[in-house]
Amino acid sequence: MNKIEQEWLVTQVVTEIYHDYPYLWEKFGQHGRDRTEEDNYHHLDHLKTAYEMGDGAFFIDYTEWLNSVLTARDVGTSLIIDNYERLIRLLKHSDFAASYEKNVYIEFLQQALDYLRTRSE
């Protein structure tokens, strides 16, 4: 995924999240929005690393760590699930140059969602 595609994806996800969850503005303000953007760049960086390693478990480990950090900061697992679902939907409907890489990202995100859902039941 090139830088322009990455920027587009992060902007779309963050814009949607703050549109659909207006209470996040009240709770976290601009600082929270900035952190959400930063987090999404981290998601994509970890997906890229997992892709390059050919190791979906690497992204699961990151997701486990992310969940523990964010839940400690009063951000629920449900918001991480929502974020990953948005990434999957936008990736599926994007016309990115590296389609195989995109499909692996989707696969790793789905595995992470499965992991999160089993932990939040």
Buried (B, 14 or more C-beta within 10 A) or exposed (E): BEEEBBEBBBEBBBEBBBEEEEEBEEEBEEEBBEBBBEBBEEBBEBBBEBBEEEEBEBBBBBBBEBBEEBBEEEBEBEBBBBBBBBBBBBBEEBEBEEEEBBEBBBBBBBBBBEBBEEEEE
